[in-house]
């Protein structure tokens, strides 16, 4: 089960000319350090959230210089970034999945590495390995050579093309954000994100991700074909031989500050109850599960799904400049959070009901808990 990072926020970072606005972690009515009192206006949480929303908008505009359309996809990836989550991108070849991730790394101004997952890839090719060195005196010592996992954004390209033995090399990195090689555990850089891609239509020579590996991903984001107007724009922009430049909006330290800001968005007990009801309703053995879940689902989502629903809701609220999470925020992230955590059975396949259809039916069926009324 994931645990929310309660580490203190990193010190405020003043951005350079190419970066977005500086954001500090403040509470309502609190004056950030270094802000003079008196006639100057005090920065509140509302001011900071407004700046955060503007930063996300600028990020989206920079990404749109390279990526045409795909607005919901970009919003979900940005939400995962600011909640320390990992993403699994699914789409047929040629939908710019790799370009999307590499462009995001340039906009965030963080270190980016790509691993092409192939059947012959070994775990040490990801994590690194110990090599034997000999110094001038003839003494031999082991030296750890870091693998590509030691980065800020790791693109695991075609992750389902490598066997589970190699896929499991990412389990500890994605959950604990550290890597153990031999008897030594190495911490990964902050921030650290895994964005994996896979082709949903290719089955031969692939290894489906185990359920434990899938559960590490906050969002399962499906990338669809562009519209006619978007495709015409893609053809026009990519056949001129020009490569649009994008600005660097953030950096690693500012991202850490923004992650703490998103974590501070308020979540009421009412929203927690709704998220818990929604997750429990996906489990066919639970007393609260609707009849169609019992008939169509083999197994449902675990508690980590509820955690990601809350975290995703916080990101959606913060990007809109709001102080607290609403029911609509939970509904907006329900499909990417739950679609890879629900396993439908043969009857569902016979009726043409995939996990997304089950989730949509759940959202229409599971009502939010009643609001308690307090008498004066």
C-alpha positions, 0 to 999 in steps of 0.5 A: 500500500502506498504511503503519502510522503509527509516529508517537509517541503523543499525550500522555495526556489526562485525560477530563472527567466525561463521557468514558471512562477515560484510556488511555496507551501503556505496555509490560508492567511500565512505569510511566506518567509521573506514577504514583508508585512505592511502595505504589501499583499499577503500571499494566501493559499488561493494566490499560490493555487492560482499561480499553480493553475497558470503554471499548468496552463503554460506547460500545456501550451508548451506541450501543444507546440509539439503534441497536437490534441490529446488534451485529456491525456496531457492533463492526466500525465501532468496530474500524475507528475504533481502527485508522484504517480507513474503512468502507463500509456496504451496506444497503437504505434504512431500516436506520439507516445514517446515524443509526448514523454520526451517533450514533457521532460524538456518542459519540466527541465529534468533528466530523462532516460529511455529504455527500449524493453526487448526480450533480451533485456536483463534486470541489471540493464535497468538497475545497474551492476557492480563491476570489479576495478583494480587500482594502481596498487593492485587492490581490487574493489567493487564499484557500482555502475548506475543503470538508466533507472537513476533519472527523473523521468524514465521512459519504459518503452514497449514495457510488455516486450520483456519477460516478467523477470526484467519487468520486476526490476522496476517494482522496488523503484516505482514503490519505494523509489530506491534500488537494491543491488547486492547488499546496498540500497541506493536512493533514486533522484527526486522527483522520479517517475516511470512512464511506460508505453505498450501496444494494446493490439500486439500479442505475439512476442509480448508478456502482459504485465503482472497484476502487481506491476500494473497496480504500481501505475497510478493511471492507465492512460489510453491514447486514441486516434486524432480527429480529422482536423488534428490529423491534418494539422499533424501532417502539415506540421511534421512534413515541413522539416521543422522542429518547434522549440519548447521552453523550460517551465520548471525544474526538479526543486520547483516540482518538489514544492508543487508536489507538496502544494498538491498534497496540501489540498483539503479532502473532506470525509465526505469525499473519502467516503465516496472514494471508498464506496466506489472502490469497494463496489468494484469487488464482487465479493463485497456486500456493497457490490451491485449485481452487475459487478458480481456477474461481470467481474472476477476481482476488483480494485484494492486500497491503493486505488482509493489512494490514487483516486484521492491524490488524482482528485487533489491534482484536478482541484489544484489545477483548477485553483480550488482549495478542496476536492469535489465528487466530480474530481474523483469521477474525472480520474476514476476510469484511468485509476480503475481500468487496469485494476478490474478484471472482467470475466468471460460473461462480460466479454460475451456481452461486450462489457470491458472494464471501462464500461463497468466503471462508467456503470458504477459511476452512474450507480454508486451515489455519493454518501448523504450529507449530514444535516446539523440542527441549530 
